[in-house]
């Protein structure tokens, strides 16, 4: 009795469950497709905003490069002046020592 019931109705129940699983998988696939479209739209929007800021970043980079060049030249001039003063003082001391000898 039970075996006859299982042989008759179990394949029908399994087919119905497989159809339900297939429908659920299709619905989840559609929802994932919509989600990926939204994520792609957000990524494109972020990319557009970053591209619009590239000009500002380029200007800031250019300005910092110029400030760095200026400070490097200023430091070179100051260090060169100080080293000339030190070198001149050491030459004067050597001349005085040579004159004393």
C-alpha positions as a printed Julia matrix, in Angstrom:
101×3 Matrix{Float64}:
   0.0    0.0     0.0
   2.66   2.47    1.01
   4.95   1.35   -1.79
   2.2    1.8    -4.32
   1.5    5.28   -2.97
   5.17   6.22   -3.17
   5.52   4.8    -6.67
   2.48   6.73   -7.86
   2.76  10.07   -6.1
   6.45  10.49   -5.16
   7.58  11.32   -8.72
   4.76  13.87   -8.97
   5.78  15.49   -5.66
   9.46  15.54   -6.73
   8.56  17.11  -10.09
   6.44  19.78   -8.37
   9.27  20.55   -5.94
  11.77  20.76   -8.82
   9.45  23.14  -10.68
   9.19  25.31   -7.55
  12.98  25.3    -7.14
  13.4   26.22  -10.81
  10.93  29.1   -10.49
  12.67  30.36   -7.34
  16.05  30.16   -9.11
  14.69  32.15  -12.06
  13.27  34.81   -9.73
  16.58  35.05   -7.83
  18.44  35.33  -11.16
  16.2   38.18  -12.3
  16.64  40.0    -8.98
  20.42  39.54   -9.17
  20.41  40.9   -12.71
  18.52  43.99  -11.54
  20.91  44.36   -8.62
  23.93  44.15  -10.93
  22.39  46.83  -13.17
  21.98  49.12  -10.15
  25.54  48.43   -8.98
  26.84  49.14  -12.47
  24.92  52.42  -12.54
  26.39  53.44   -9.16
  29.9   52.5   -10.31
  29.46  54.56  -13.49
  28.22  57.51  -11.44
  31.2   57.29   -9.09
  33.55  57.03  -12.05
  32.02  60.13  -13.65
  32.38  62.08  -10.39
  36.0   61.0    -9.97
  36.72  62.02  -13.57
  35.22  65.44  -12.91
  37.57  65.85   -9.93
  40.68  64.86  -11.91
  41.1   68.46  -13.11
  41.17  69.73   -9.54
  43.65  67.04   -8.51
  45.86  67.91  -11.49
  45.83  71.59  -10.51
  46.7   70.75   -6.9
  49.5   68.44   -8.07
  50.87  71.17  -10.36
  50.75  73.74   -7.54
  52.53  71.45   -5.08
  55.2   70.68   -7.66
  55.84  74.41   -8.18
  55.96  75.08   -4.43
  58.37  72.16   -4.03
  60.6   73.51   -6.83
  60.6   76.97   -5.25
  61.44  75.72   -1.76
  64.19  73.48   -3.16
  65.78  76.42   -4.96
  65.43  78.64   -1.88
  67.06  76.02    0.33
  69.87  75.57   -2.21
  70.53  79.32   -2.25
  70.52  79.56    1.55
  72.77  76.51    1.99
  75.11  77.82   -0.72
  75.34  81.22    1.02
  76.02  79.66    4.39
  78.65  77.32    2.96
  80.36  80.29    1.23
  80.46  82.16    4.54
  81.91  79.15    6.33
  84.4   78.53    3.53
  85.42  82.21    3.53
  85.93  82.18    7.31
  88.04  79.03    7.1
  90.16  80.6     4.31
  90.67  83.72    6.42
  91.77  81.58    9.37
  94.2   79.64    7.15
  95.65  82.88    5.78
  96.09  84.25    9.31
  97.79  81.03   10.42
 100.07  81.1     7.39
 100.97  84.73    8.07
 101.72  83.92   11.69
 104.12  81.14   10.74
